[in-house]
Amino acid sequence: MNSDLFKRLLYEEEGTTLDFKKDQYRFPGATEDEKSELLKDILGFANAWRRSEAYILIGVEDVRGGESNVVGIQASDHLSDHSLQQFVNNLTNQPVRFQYKAFGFGGKQVGIICIHEQIRPIYLKRDYGKLKTEKVYVRRGSSTDPNKPASPEEIAQMGIGSDQPSAELLVEFAHAERDDALGTESAWDAECCEMPEIETIPDLSLPQQYSFINLPSSLLDPMNRLNDDFFRELASYEFARRLFRPTRLVIANVGQVTANNVRAEIMVPANADVLVMDMSDMPDPPSKQHVGLLSCSVPGGIKSYSHRYPGRVDIVKNNEKFRVEIDYGNLQPGRRIWSDTFYIGKATSGDLSMCGLMFADNLPQPKDFTLTMSVTVAKTTMTVEELCSLPEPEVNDN
């Protein structure tokens, strides 16, 4: 969704591809009867006869014969796409292809439910609220009448009229350490810690009780030596560790055919507050001793740029944005693939929207998606004394 498309929709009439809702649906804490109103509308659009995506615009008042009025909703009233996906798809005979997105227009917040073309019919596996199991609810004209589900003849035509299915892909945040999907929204706390000026940070020195003749045996080894830069490296490591969030994405094939040569590209605005890095750019935990002639450890191992494997992350930066590129290979129906870990840092509190595109050989056109991070940042300052009193970080050998 962009401003031009949204503006154009405001001049269109309600029908099988468009509906205006002045108020947000009742969902959190609502009864089954209240939630079934939202469920009915999504099913009605999913089963409708149409040749394009359908939209429910929430926070827009219908004006017949003119431009519909954007009244807006409270930002706190936005629905969670992840919760909606679970709610709807736990009740239906097959996954419903739709997304909920928060959208800003004219200084007001609007909710947008986008329902894609898909294989029909879709129906409930059990009664829910005012809706009955195995009844095929379909939008006709500008409404979905729960008392007039599709007839057997209409249902038969749905199957006959189904086009060759295309791939359907869903991108979500994933847990940094477990293969768990977390939805399209993420929130976390971070610390932007101002470190001492580099020239004020001292070298690491031996305690005064040591002299050359009673050095620890580890330092008598010619292959070992004291790391003079330990405290300066510790400052870099601590700054990054407190500010940056390890991030992973998971892509799922929720359609009915294999998705071939899947690729996701996510755009992150490049400005003074936001930085995106891969694992190799993150500072290693420093050690007080150098072991051997060179230290060349890279978190997560060294990337092989001659081999592209499913889930590999590449980050490209220019003056305007970071582009996170992830190749996923082929995904069979129902399969999910998790990406490598990369890191996102935001120095000020607020939301960060990351717009992306999904590509596949059997997608008729790239599919857009949006991932939103809500970050709360605490501003702190560290003195030289506090820095030098920090314990030596543990080095993960895995």
Buried (B, 14 or more C-beta within 10 A) or exposed (E): BEEEEBEEBBEEEBBBBBBBBBEBBEBEEBEEEBBBBBBBBBBBBBBBEBEEBBBBBBBBEBEEEEEBBBEBBEEEBBBBBBBBBEBBBEBBEBBBBBBBBBBEBEEBBBBBBBBBBBBBBBBBEEBBBBBBEEBBBBBBEEEBEBEEBBEEEBBEBBEEEEEEBBBBBBBBBBEEEEEEBBBBBBEEEBBBBEBBEEEEBEEBEEEEEEEEEEEEEEBEEEEBEBBBBBBBBBBBBBBBBBBBBEBBBBBBBBBBBBBEBBBBBBBBEBEEBBBBBBBEBBBBBBBBBBEEEEEEEEBEEEBEEEEEEBBBBBBEEEEEBBBBEBBBBBBEBEBBBBBBBBBBBBBEBEEBBBBBBBBBEBBEEBBBBBBBBEBEBEEEEBEBEEBBEEEEBEEEEE
